[in-house]
């Protein structure tokens, strides 16, 4: 077990982030040393597009909330790693229900980290894949960097 | 006024898609001929990450629900244009509250369409930008293509 926010949440010392609760986030397994995670989501009818499928943006949110925790499991106390860049490819439609997210840390830099993830439906079919870049920051540094104009 | 699903929704002939309602989607202005749209969202506390900011994935969902409607406004009855690919860059944090989405259709192909969008906070500061690729399909074709294995 680690000591950062992710582990505090798993241990019940910190409440689940609202975004994760909204997405029906549940941990299946995590290996911080290997940088891998498997989680599940409960896509509700509130996430549906006009065709009744889960809107792509919510699938993106789930992928972000799979890759983010894979990295979060490696963070120490007071560290945070906001996503800087997220690229999602939608392979097939997903219906409301349980979806499974798998992600791994491709490269764990001291600050810049590269992540990849995939989302599967209840039948194990690949729904969407994603890559993301995140940056490890302390709470103070995070606020300073992320609330200032960029580039 | 057009004749597709987007216009049916605006006219109240079709209910708002659940995903849009969940994101607090509201139209500010749309110009189907120019391929531009401006919408607003209401980011609730339910979208927050552990730091209290809107989780990046929900910002991605908002961008998808800005670019998608920019294209949807150009569609005819029975047409639908799922997002195939979404790439988001997160420039600064956003807090729960009203966010503004702007998007335009960069190229409106017969089938393949290229879109771009941006998300601003209540002070008009750029929060995130995105590009997306979408594919215009009829209902039948959509189901056939999107529920079959890809690649």
Contacts between the chains, C-beta under 8 A, distances in Angstrom:
chain1	res1	chain2	res2	distance
A	5	B	50	5.6
A	9	B	50	7.6
A	14	B	50	7.3
A	17	B	48	6.6
A	17	B	49	5.2
A	17	B	50	4.7
A	17	B	55	7.2
A	18	B	45	5.7
A	18	B	46	5.0
A	18	B	47	6.8
A	18	B	48	4.5
A	18	B	49	8.0
A	19	B	46	7.3
A	19	B	47	5.3
A	19	B	48	5.9
A	19	B	49	5.5
A	19	B	54	7.8
A	19	B	55	3.5
A	19	B	57	7.0
A	19	B	58	6.2
A	20	B	55	8.0
A	21	B	46	7.4
A	22	B	46	4.6
A	22	B	47	6.6
A	23	B	57	7.9
A	45	B	18	5.7
A	46	B	18	5.0
A	46	B	19	7.3
A	46	B	21	7.4
A	46	B	22	4.6
A	47	B	18	6.8
A	47	B	19	5.4
A	47	B	22	6.6
A	48	B	17	6.6
A	48	B	18	4.5
A	48	B	19	5.9
A	49	B	17	5.2
A	49	B	18	8.0
A	49	B	19	5.5
A	50	B	5	5.6
A	50	B	9	7.6
A	50	B	14	7.3
A	50	B	17	4.6
A	50	B	80	7.3
A	51	B	80	6.0
A	51	B	82	8.0
A	51	B	139	7.7
A	51	B	142	7.2
A	53	B	82	7.8
A	54	B	19	7.8
A	55	B	17	7.1
A	55	B	19	3.5
A	55	B	20	8.0
A	55	B	61	6.7
A	55	B	64	6.7
A	55	B	65	6.8
A	56	B	64	5.2
A	56	B	68	7.8
A	56	B	82	6.8
A	56	B	83	4.2
A	56	B	86	6.4
A	57	B	19	7.0
A	57	B	23	7.9
A	57	B	57	7.9
A	57	B	58	7.9
A	57	B	60	5.5
A	57	B	61	2.9
A	57	B	62	6.9
A	57	B	63	7.0
A	57	B	64	3.3
A	57	B	65	5.7
A	57	B	83	8.0
A	57	B	86	7.5
A	58	B	19	6.2
A	58	B	57	7.9
A	58	B	61	5.4
A	60	B	57	5.5
A	60	B	60	4.0
A	60	B	61	6.2
A	60	B	64	6.6
A	60	B	86	5.9
A	60	B	88	7.4
A	61	B	55	6.7
A	61	B	57	2.8
A	61	B	58	5.4
A	61	B	60	6.3
A	61	B	61	5.2
A	62	B	57	6.8
A	63	B	57	7.1
A	64	B	55	6.7
A	64	B	56	5.1
A	64	B	57	3.4
A	64	B	60	6.7
A	65	B	55	6.8
A	65	B	57	5.7
A	68	B	49	8.0
A	68	B	56	7.8
A	80	B	50	7.3
A	80	B	51	6.0
A	82	B	51	8.0
A	82	B	53	7.8
A	82	B	56	6.9
A	82	B	90	6.8
A	82	B	93	7.3
A	83	B	56	4.3
A	83	B	57	8.0
A	83	B	90	5.8
A	84	B	89	7.1
A	84	B	90	5.7
A	85	B	87	7.8
A	85	B	88	7.2
A	85	B	89	5.4
A	85	B	90	7.0
A	86	B	56	6.4
A	86	B	57	7.5
A	86	B	60	5.9
A	86	B	86	7.9
A	86	B	87	7.4
A	86	B	88	4.7
A	86	B	90	7.4
A	87	B	85	7.8
A	87	B	86	7.4
A	87	B	87	4.5
A	87	B	88	7.6
A	88	B	60	7.4
A	88	B	85	7.2
A	88	B	86	4.7
A	88	B	87	7.6
A	89	B	84	7.1
A	89	B	85	5.3
A	90	B	82	6.8
A	90	B	83	5.8
A	90	B	84	5.7
A	90	B	85	7.0
A	90	B	86	7.4
A	91	B	150	4.5
A	91	B	151	7.6
A	92	B	146	5.4
A	92	B	147	6.0
A	92	B	148	7.5
A	92	B	149	7.7
A	92	B	150	6.1
A	93	B	82	7.3
A	93	B	146	4.7
A	93	B	147	6.1
A	125	B	149	7.7
A	126	B	150	7.9
A	139	B	51	7.7
A	142	B	51	7.2
A	143	B	93	8.0
A	146	B	92	5.4
A	146	B	93	4.7
A	147	B	92	5.9
A	147	B	93	6.1
A	148	B	92	7.5
A	149	B	92	7.7
A	149	B	125	7.8
A	150	B	91	4.5
A	150	B	92	6.2
A	150	B	126	8.0
A	151	B	91	7.9
